[in-house]
Amino acid sequence: MTAFMRAYVRIVDGANYHIGRVMMYGIFVMAAILLWSSISKTYFLPSLWTLEMAQFAMVAYYIMGGPYSMQLGSNVRMDLFYGRWSVTTRAWVDSFTVLFLIFFLGVLLYGGIDSLLYSLQYTERSPTAWRPVLWPIKTIMCIGIGLMLLQAISELFKDIAHIRDIEI
């Protein structure tokens, strides 16, 4: 099982690392959209699409960047006790609590896929004046949740390896 765990961690961490590095530049996409919104409201006719497109870009930015953030350990933790624990104790606690995250992400992915299929079947549109179809952003959300689920499993494997004192 160790060879499988090593391969899994290498592949998932590598994919999420590269996706996260690309998504870091999403902030510039959002800034460009909001800059165009300001310019168009000041000098031209206001654009209907800018606010909602900025929201979609923000969703893609944080959903697709979440696994990278988890991989770097920059997610938020309650450090009241955690900071004082030994590395092995942290691995034990993390290996237990990540199971709740995996369950949550599984339920979230199930609901997301159901919502995506509904959106595709009925060509669901946003109820705003711009009325874009919603399946592209729902697809990005499902992919991001799936990548987060894969990264959570990778973190579980890393914690198990650390508890067993195995280099992974």
C-alpha positions as CSV (number, residue, x, y, z in Angstrom):
1,M,0.0,0.0,0.0
2,T,2.9,2.3,0.5
3,A,3.8,2.4,-3.2
4,F,0.2,3.3,-4.0
5,M,0.2,6.0,-1.3
6,R,3.4,7.5,-2.6
7,A,2.2,7.5,-6.2
8,Y,-1.2,8.9,-5.2
9,V,0.4,11.7,-3.1
10,R,3.0,12.5,-5.9
11,I,0.3,12.7,-8.6
12,V,-2.3,14.6,-6.6
13,D,0.1,17.0,-5.0
14,G,1.8,17.7,-8.4
15,A,-1.5,18.4,-10.1
16,N,-2.8,20.6,-7.4
17,Y,0.5,22.4,-7.1
18,H,0.5,23.3,-10.8
19,I,-3.2,24.2,-10.8
20,G,-2.8,26.4,-7.7
21,R,0.2,28.2,-9.3
22,V,-1.8,29.0,-12.3
23,M,-4.9,30.1,-10.3
24,M,-2.7,32.6,-8.4
25,Y,-2.9,34.8,-11.4
26,G,-6.7,34.8,-11.2
27,I,-6.5,37.9,-9.0
28,F,-5.4,39.8,-12.1
29,V,-8.4,38.5,-14.0
30,M,-10.7,39.8,-11.3
31,A,-8.9,43.1,-11.1
32,A,-9.1,43.5,-14.9
33,I,-12.9,42.8,-14.8
34,L,-13.5,45.2,-12.0
35,L,-11.3,47.9,-13.6
36,W,-13.2,47.6,-16.8
37,S,-16.4,47.9,-14.7
38,S,-15.2,51.1,-13.2
39,I,-14.1,52.5,-16.6
40,S,-17.3,51.6,-18.4
41,K,-19.4,53.1,-15.7
42,T,-17.5,56.3,-15.8
43,Y,-16.9,56.8,-19.5
44,F,-19.3,54.5,-21.3
45,L,-22.5,52.7,-20.7
46,P,-22.3,50.4,-17.6
47,S,-21.7,46.8,-18.5
48,L,-24.3,44.3,-17.3
49,W,-21.8,41.4,-17.1
50,T,-19.0,42.8,-15.0
51,L,-20.2,42.3,-11.5
52,E,-21.4,38.7,-12.1
53,M,-18.3,37.8,-14.1
54,A,-16.1,39.1,-11.3
55,Q,-18.1,36.9,-8.9
56,F,-17.6,33.9,-11.2
57,A,-13.9,34.7,-11.4
58,M,-13.7,34.9,-7.6
59,V,-15.4,31.5,-7.2
60,A,-13.0,29.9,-9.7
61,Y,-10.1,31.6,-7.9
62,Y,-10.8,30.3,-4.4
63,I,-12.4,26.9,-5.4
64,M,-9.5,25.9,-7.7
65,G,-6.9,27.4,-5.3
66,G,-8.2,25.7,-2.2
67,P,-6.4,22.4,-2.7
68,Y,-3.1,24.3,-3.2
69,S,-3.7,26.2,0.0
70,M,-4.4,22.9,1.9
71,Q,-1.2,21.4,0.4
72,L,0.8,24.4,1.7
73,G,-0.8,24.1,5.1
74,S,-2.1,27.7,4.9
75,N,-5.6,26.7,5.9
76,V,-6.9,28.1,9.2
77,R,-6.5,26.0,12.3
78,M,-7.5,26.6,15.9
79,D,-4.1,27.1,17.4
80,L,-5.1,27.1,21.0
81,F,-3.8,23.5,21.6
82,Y,-2.5,22.5,18.2
83,G,0.6,24.7,18.2
84,R,1.9,23.1,21.5
85,W,1.4,19.5,20.3
86,S,4.2,17.4,18.9
87,V,4.3,16.7,15.2
88,T,3.1,13.1,15.8
89,T,0.2,14.2,17.9
90,R,-0.7,16.7,15.2
91,A,-0.6,13.9,12.6
92,W,-2.9,11.8,14.8
93,V,-5.4,14.6,15.2
94,D,-5.2,15.6,11.5
95,S,-5.7,12.1,10.4
96,F,-8.9,11.9,12.5
97,T,-10.3,15.3,11.6
98,V,-9.6,15.0,7.9
99,L,-12.1,12.1,7.8
100,F,-14.9,14.7,8.6
101,L,-13.6,16.9,5.8
102,I,-13.6,14.0,3.4
103,F,-17.2,13.1,4.3
104,F,-18.2,16.8,3.9
105,L,-16.5,17.2,0.6
106,G,-18.1,13.9,-0.7
107,V,-21.6,15.1,0.2
108,L,-20.7,18.5,-1.3
109,L,-19.5,16.9,-4.5
110,Y,-22.6,14.7,-4.7
111,G,-24.8,17.8,-4.4
112,G,-22.7,19.8,-6.8
113,I,-22.9,17.1,-9.5
114,D,-26.6,16.9,-9.0
115,S,-26.9,20.6,-9.4
116,L,-24.6,20.6,-12.5
117,L,-26.7,17.9,-14.2
118,Y,-29.9,19.9,-13.5
119,S,-28.2,23.0,-14.9
120,L,-27.2,21.1,-18.1
121,Q,-30.6,19.4,-18.5
122,Y,-32.6,22.6,-18.2
123,T,-30.1,25.2,-19.5
124,E,-30.3,27.0,-16.1
125,R,-29.6,30.7,-16.3
126,S,-28.8,33.3,-13.7
127,P,-31.8,35.4,-12.7
128,T,-29.9,38.7,-13.4
129,A,-30.2,41.1,-16.3
130,W,-27.2,39.5,-18.0
131,R,-28.7,35.9,-17.7
132,P,-25.5,33.8,-18.3
133,V,-25.9,30.0,-18.3
134,L,-24.7,28.5,-15.0
135,W,-23.2,25.2,-16.1
136,P,-19.7,26.5,-16.7
137,I,-19.3,27.8,-13.2
138,K,-21.0,24.8,-11.7
139,T,-18.5,22.6,-13.6
140,I,-15.6,24.6,-12.2
141,M,-17.1,24.2,-8.7
142,C,-17.4,20.4,-9.1
143,I,-13.8,20.1,-10.4
144,G,-12.5,22.3,-7.5
145,I,-14.4,20.3,-4.9
146,G,-13.2,17.0,-6.5
147,L,-9.6,18.3,-6.4
148,M,-10.0,19.3,-2.8
149,L,-11.4,15.9,-2.0
150,L,-8.3,14.3,-3.7
151,Q,-6.0,16.6,-1.7
152,A,-7.7,15.8,1.6
153,I,-7.1,12.1,0.9
154,S,-3.5,12.9,0.0
155,E,-3.2,14.8,3.4
156,L,-4.6,11.7,5.1
157,F,-2.0,9.5,3.4
158,K,0.8,11.9,4.5
159,D,-0.5,11.8,8.1
160,I,-0.7,8.0,8.1
161,A,2.8,7.8,6.7
162,H,4.1,10.3,9.4
163,I,2.4,8.3,12.2
164,R,4.0,5.1,10.9
165,D,7.4,6.9,10.4
166,I,7.4,6.1,6.7
167,E,9.0,8.5,4.2
168,I,6.4,9.4,1.5
